[in-house]
Amino acid sequence: MVHLIFATNNAHKVEEVKGALGNAFTLETMQEAGIDIDIPEPHDTLEANALEKARTIHRLTGQDCFAEDTGLEVSALNGEPGVLSARYAGEGRSGEANVQKVLDGLKGSQDRSARFRTVIALILGGAEYCFEGVCQGRILESRVGAGGFGYDPVFVPLGGTVTFAEMSLTQKNSFSHRRKALDQLIDFLKRLPNGQG
């Protein structure tokens, strides 16, 4: 069975990922691996940021690992917040302030289409791989729901009738961009030769 370190300190993401993985492979968080650092995300693409995080963990531990970077891309805001999603309203990383900045930017806009996009970067046996998941949807005019995190209270996925913040984790995973990228990762690992997956 493949053992991987997940390069994140975000407890919500860990919960989502563990819920999606099941018994596909064993997962160790940065905290469990004794790594207490905040990995920078200096790049202007999700792919580059995900690779930066995975490479940092691989360099520190020498172990197989993966990282992800996720962005909300709002059509009427020219793709913003994108790679700045976690710190859209400033380096304080306030989820409430980030959501409010998106809502303020969309005031008066008829086009409320948006998408979540996740890129997972895997380093396995020294080789690098990337997987992408996308969830199309729209931004509401105000927050609805108390669950989830980040932009979940204002995002309704295409084909859904409620926000991510109103869904159970199982419901959210049926739409989730992160789940779609994870499914690709899991499928890749299961197809590895020599019983590695």
C-alpha positions as CSV (number, residue, x, y, z in Angstrom):
1,M,0.0,0.0,0.0
2,V,1.3,3.5,-0.9
3,H,1.9,5.8,2.0
4,L,1.8,9.5,1.3
5,I,2.3,12.7,3.2
6,F,-0.4,15.3,2.5
7,A,1.3,18.7,2.3
8,T,-1.3,20.8,4.2
9,N,-2.1,22.2,7.6
10,N,-5.8,22.8,6.7
11,A,-7.9,20.5,8.8
12,H,-10.9,20.9,6.6
13,K,-9.0,19.7,3.5
14,V,-7.6,16.8,5.4
15,E,-11.2,15.8,6.4
16,E,-12.3,16.0,2.8
17,V,-9.4,14.1,1.4
18,K,-9.6,11.3,4.0
19,G,-13.3,11.0,3.2
20,A,-12.6,10.6,-0.4
21,L,-9.6,8.2,-0.1
22,G,-11.2,5.5,2.0
23,N,-8.7,2.6,2.1
24,A,-7.0,3.4,-1.2
25,F,-3.7,4.3,0.6
26,T,-2.5,5.5,3.9
27,L,-2.2,9.2,4.6
28,E,0.0,11.2,6.9
29,T,-0.6,14.9,7.5
30,M,2.2,17.4,7.9
31,Q,1.4,17.6,11.6
32,E,1.6,13.8,12.0
33,A,4.9,13.9,10.1
34,G,6.3,16.5,12.6
35,I,6.5,19.2,10.0
36,D,5.5,22.6,11.4
37,I,6.1,25.1,8.6
38,D,3.9,27.4,6.5
39,I,4.8,26.6,2.9
40,P,4.8,29.7,0.6
41,E,2.6,29.9,-2.4
42,P,4.5,32.5,-4.5
43,H,3.5,31.5,-8.0
44,D,0.8,32.7,-10.3
45,T,-0.7,29.3,-11.2
46,L,-2.3,26.6,-9.1
47,E,-0.1,24.0,-10.7
48,A,3.1,25.8,-9.7
49,N,1.9,26.4,-6.2
50,A,0.9,22.8,-5.7
51,L,4.3,21.6,-7.0
52,E,6.1,24.1,-4.7
53,K,4.4,22.6,-1.7
54,A,5.0,19.0,-2.7
55,R,8.6,19.6,-3.6
56,T,9.2,21.3,-0.2
57,I,7.8,18.3,1.7
58,H,9.7,15.9,-0.5
59,R,12.9,17.8,0.1
60,L,12.4,17.8,3.9
61,T,11.4,14.1,4.3
62,G,12.5,12.3,1.1
63,Q,9.1,10.6,1.2
64,D,6.3,10.3,-1.4
65,C,3.9,13.1,-0.9
66,F,1.2,15.2,-2.6
67,A,-0.1,18.7,-2.3
68,E,-3.0,20.6,-3.7
69,D,-3.8,24.2,-4.5
70,T,-7.4,25.3,-5.1
71,G,-8.8,28.5,-6.4
72,L,-12.2,30.0,-7.0
73,E,-12.3,31.6,-10.4
74,V,-15.2,34.0,-11.0
75,S,-16.0,34.9,-14.6
76,A,-17.1,38.5,-14.0
77,L,-14.0,39.2,-11.9
78,N,-11.7,38.1,-14.7
79,G,-10.9,34.8,-13.0
80,E,-10.2,36.3,-9.6
81,P,-9.5,35.4,-6.8
82,G,-7.8,32.4,-8.4
83,V,-4.4,31.6,-6.8
84,L,-5.1,34.4,-4.3
85,S,-8.3,32.7,-3.0
86,A,-7.0,32.1,0.5
87,R,-5.8,35.6,0.9
88,Y,-8.0,37.6,-1.5
89,A,-8.8,40.2,1.1
90,G,-5.2,40.3,2.5
91,E,-2.6,38.2,4.1
92,G,-4.7,37.7,7.2
93,R,-6.4,34.9,5.4
94,S,-9.9,35.8,6.7
95,G,-12.5,33.6,5.1
96,E,-15.3,36.1,5.9
97,A,-13.4,39.0,4.4
98,N,-12.5,37.0,1.3
99,V,-16.2,36.1,0.7
100,Q,-17.2,39.7,1.2
101,K,-14.7,40.9,-1.3
102,V,-16.1,38.6,-3.9
103,L,-19.7,39.6,-3.1
104,D,-18.8,43.3,-3.3
105,G,-17.0,42.8,-6.6
106,L,-20.1,41.1,-8.1
107,K,-22.6,43.8,-6.9
108,G,-24.9,44.6,-9.9
109,S,-23.4,41.9,-12.1
110,Q,-25.8,39.6,-14.0
111,D,-23.0,37.1,-14.6
112,R,-22.4,35.2,-11.4
113,S,-20.8,32.1,-13.0
114,A,-17.8,30.7,-11.3
115,R,-15.8,27.6,-10.9
116,F,-13.6,25.9,-8.3
117,R,-10.4,24.4,-9.6
118,T,-8.1,22.1,-7.8
119,V,-4.7,20.9,-8.9
120,I,-3.0,18.0,-7.0
121,A,0.8,17.6,-7.4
122,L,2.1,14.1,-6.6
123,I,5.7,13.2,-6.1
124,L,6.1,9.4,-6.2
125,G,9.5,7.7,-6.5
126,G,11.0,11.0,-7.4
127,A,8.7,11.6,-10.4
128,E,6.1,14.4,-10.5
129,Y,2.5,14.2,-11.7
130,C,-0.4,16.6,-11.7
131,F,-4.1,16.0,-11.6
132,E,-6.9,18.6,-12.0
133,G,-10.5,18.7,-10.9
134,V,-13.1,21.4,-11.8
135,C,-16.5,22.2,-10.4
136,Q,-18.7,24.7,-12.3
137,G,-21.3,26.8,-10.5
138,R,-22.5,30.2,-9.5
139,I,-22.1,32.7,-6.7
140,L,-25.1,33.7,-4.6
141,E,-25.8,37.3,-3.5
142,S,-25.5,36.4,0.1
143,R,-24.2,33.6,2.4
144,V,-26.3,30.5,3.0
145,G,-25.4,27.6,5.2
146,A,-23.1,27.1,8.2
147,G,-20.9,24.1,7.0
148,G,-17.8,23.9,4.9
149,F,-15.2,26.5,4.7
150,G,-13.9,29.4,2.6
151,Y,-16.3,30.3,-0.2
152,D,-18.7,27.4,0.4
153,P,-21.6,29.5,1.8
154,V,-21.9,31.5,-1.5
155,F,-21.2,28.8,-4.1
156,V,-23.9,26.6,-5.6
157,P,-22.5,23.9,-7.9
158,L,-23.9,23.2,-11.3
159,G,-26.6,20.6,-11.0
160,G,-27.1,21.4,-7.3
161,T,-29.8,23.4,-5.5
162,V,-28.0,24.4,-2.3
163,T,-24.6,25.8,-1.4
164,F,-21.6,23.7,-0.5
165,A,-22.0,25.0,3.1
166,E,-25.5,23.4,3.2
167,M,-24.3,20.0,2.1
168,S,-23.0,17.0,4.1
169,L,-19.4,16.0,3.2
170,T,-20.8,13.1,1.2
171,Q,-23.1,15.4,-0.8
172,K,-20.3,17.9,-1.4
173,N,-17.9,15.1,-2.6
174,S,-20.4,14.2,-5.3
175,F,-19.7,17.6,-6.9
176,S,-16.4,18.5,-5.5
177,H,-13.5,19.8,-7.6
178,R,-11.1,18.4,-5.0
179,R,-12.8,15.0,-5.1
180,K,-12.5,14.9,-8.9
181,A,-8.8,15.6,-8.7
182,L,-8.5,13.0,-6.0
183,D,-10.3,10.4,-8.0
184,Q,-7.7,10.9,-10.8
185,L,-4.9,10.5,-8.2
186,I,-6.5,7.3,-6.7
187,D,-7.0,5.8,-10.2
188,F,-3.4,6.5,-11.0
189,L,-2.2,4.9,-7.8
190,K,-4.4,1.8,-8.3
191,R,-2.9,1.3,-11.8
192,L,0.7,1.3,-10.6
193,P,2.7,-1.9,-11.5
194,N,4.3,-4.3,-9.1
195,G,1.7,-4.0,-6.4
196,Q,2.6,-0.5,-5.5
197,G,-1.0,0.8,-5.6
